[in-house]
């Protein structure tokens, strides 16, 4: 009986370590993607794709152009990280 309890405790420790590791990796990944998105947004402003006082809607139009004008304007804009982290995809 004691052996079974020790095995159960060991399994719970492994599960706990795994879940904490997944959470930490997810948090690190999200922070890194957000940093890349901010750099990318600064570059899009510099290139003229976005205004200094852009809104989330401006980023949505850049990521998901709906009209021909929006499609033409967004050509050449590299906004992958911005689209993913700002909730537009």
PERAJO-V356153 format. One record per residue. N is the residue number from 1. PSI is psi in radians with two decimals (* if undefined). OMEGA is omega in degrees with one decimal (999 if undefined). Layout:
n = (N/N)
psi = (PSI/PSI)
omega = (OMEGA/OMEGA)
//
This chain:
n = (1/2/3/4/5/6/7/8/9/10/11/12/13/14/15/16/17/18/19/20/21/22/23/24/25/26/27/28/29/30/31/32/33/34/35/36/37/38/39/40/41/42/43/44/45/46/47/48/49/50/51/52/53/54/55/56/57/58/59/60/61/62/63/64/65/66/67/68/69/70/71/72/73/74/75/76/77/78/79/80/81/82/83/84/85/86/87/88/89)
psi = (-0.71/-0.66/-0.70/-0.71/-0.72/-0.70/-0.72/-0.76/-0.74/-0.76/-0.69/-0.64/-0.74/-0.79/-0.75/-0.79/-0.75/-0.84/-0.71/-0.74/-0.76/-0.78/-0.79/-0.77/-0.69/-0.75/-0.77/-0.77/-0.75/-0.71/-0.80/-0.77/-0.65/-0.68/-0.83/-0.69/-0.71/-0.71/-0.74/-0.73/-0.70/-0.71/-0.68/-0.61/-0.80/-0.66/-0.14/0.10/-0.49/2.65/2.85/-0.67/0.81/2.71/2.98/-0.60/-0.63/-0.71/-0.68/-0.77/-0.61/-0.68/-0.64/1.24/2.33/-0.54/2.91/-0.65/-0.78/-0.70/-0.76/-0.72/-0.62/-0.11/2.28/-0.18/2.18/1.70/0.58/-0.93/-0.69/-0.73/-0.70/-0.84/-0.39/0.17/0.39/-0.18/*)
omega = (-179.4/-179.4/-180.0/178.6/178.5/178.1/179.1/179.0/178.4/178.9/178.8/177.7/178.5/179.3/179.2/178.8/179.3/-178.3/177.2/179.2/178.7/179.4/-179.6/178.6/177.7/179.7/179.0/179.3/-178.6/179.0/-179.4/179.2/178.9/176.8/177.7/-179.6/179.5/176.6/180.0/178.3/176.0/179.3/178.0/175.2/-179.6/-178.5/176.8/178.6/178.9/174.1/177.3/-177.6/-177.9/175.4/177.1/179.2/176.7/179.0/177.9/-180.0/178.8/-178.6/-176.0/-178.3/-176.9/-177.8/178.3/178.8/179.0/178.5/180.0/-178.8/-175.1/178.5/178.8/179.3/178.8/-172.2/-175.2/-177.3/178.7/-179.2/-178.1/-173.1/-179.7/172.8/-176.2/176.4/999)
//
